[in-house]
Structures are given as structure tokens and as C-alpha cells.
Amino acid sequence: MMSTMPDVSVILPILHAGNDYLRCLYSIRAALVGRTTYEIICVVRDIEEFTGSTGPDLHFFQEAVPGIYAAMNLGLQKAAGRYLYFLGQDDVLLPSAAQAIIQGKASNADIIIADVFWGERRVYRNSPSKNVLVWKNLCHQGLFYDRLKFINAVGVYPVQFEVQADHYANIIFSSIVGLKIFKYTGCIAWYSSDGFSSRTLDAEFRCAFPMLVRKHIGVVSFYIVVARRFLLKLFRLVRNVK
């Protein structure tokens, strides 16, 4: 690892070596080299696949437990940066990410929030309001978390949530008292929108979600969740009767 704290630890879980991983790696370097200090922490299934990948910015660790959030937790454990940033191997970091880090660091932000290009046709707009988490998650490709505050507040991603552990983490992190938020105007990454999380329902998180909202966002938001689910269920029943 670097002898001094880098500005950002980019945590990159990798299922296999291939063109998408190389594209992602090159995009990180193109965006950050010479503009901010960083390290890339790659958590891989088979470290022997990556013996040809080298660089002082690159650190490989073999996963001990399978699963995307287990890999992210291992990366979190190994990270040394001021900020944490999680990226998928089929995603692309944009040059504007460096400016977001520089501006967020200058404002002493606990979280830097930016927008993300999503798939081929849309922009995913991350909101600085925690109330939006009642309706949708934040796209983590647009978030830089203060590492120490993330560890203190969230700890690790709960692996029982197969798909939406990051939604859980955002609810917890956004509830930090006095949280300093910096909203960067613009997109800092391209998210492929073709990964596991976009195709899979997290039933366990769905069950836990109402009480998470009640505890960390508020009673009013809890009743909004309950009412929304009731109305959706009623709508499905009426539609099925027809």
C-alpha cells in the first residue's frame, strides 16, 4: 500500500480477467493519474489469473468467501484511502471523477454524491436527500464515502442482503448526525446496468426495509412504505380479478 493516505481507494471486485476488467482498469487510471492520489484494490476469485497485471497503484486479494458484498467487505478491510469508491468490472470511470474528489475533499465532505450514466439511454441522478432512499437506492458508482465514517457507522455490508446491501448501507450512512454532503454536478461514471443486481430481487432486504426506514429515516416515511406496498398489492389483486 501507499506510504501516505491516498485520496481514494477504488474497490473493484472481479469475477474473471477479461476485456471488461481491462477497460475498467484503464478508465480508472485515465481519470485519476496525475490529478489525485488513489489505490485500486482488486478482489478476485483466482489470483493466478492476474499474475500479469502490475503497477504500484494495483493490489490484488483473493476472495475468502464468494459473493459480491463479501468481496466488497474484503476490499473495505484492505483500503487505506480517505474515501471509498466501489466500482464493477464492467463499469467505466470518467475523468470528471477526479474533479468530484478534489472538490469534495476541499469541502471536507463525508460523502461525495454525483450522477451516473446508466446503460445506454439514461442518467441516474443521485439525490443528496436521504428521503429519496424511501423510494429508490443511490447508485454506488456515483458515491465516495469517507472511509472511517463508513466503518464507524456501517461497519461492513450485511451479506444476508444478496443484492441491496448497499441500499442498507446508504440508509445507515445517511443517518449520521451532522453528515457533510458535497453534491457534484455531473456524471462521474458509466454503469453498465447489466449486472446481477439489476436482474435479481432481494427478498430478505425487502422484508427488512420497512423497519430500517422507521428506525433511520422516520415514522412518516415508514407509513409511506407501508401504504405504498398496500396500494401495490391492492392494484395487483384488482388487475388479477379483471
Secondary structure by P-SEA (a helix, b strand, c coil): cccccccbbbbbbbccccaaaaaaaaaaaaaccccccbbbbbbccccccccccccccbbbbbbccccaaaaaaaaaaaccccbbbbbccccccccaaaaaaaaaaaacccbbbbccccccbbbbbbbccccccccccccccccccaaaaaaaccccccccccccaaaaaaaaaaaccbbbbbbbccccbbbcccccccccccaaaaaacaaaaaacccaaaaaaaaaaaaaaaaaaaaaaac
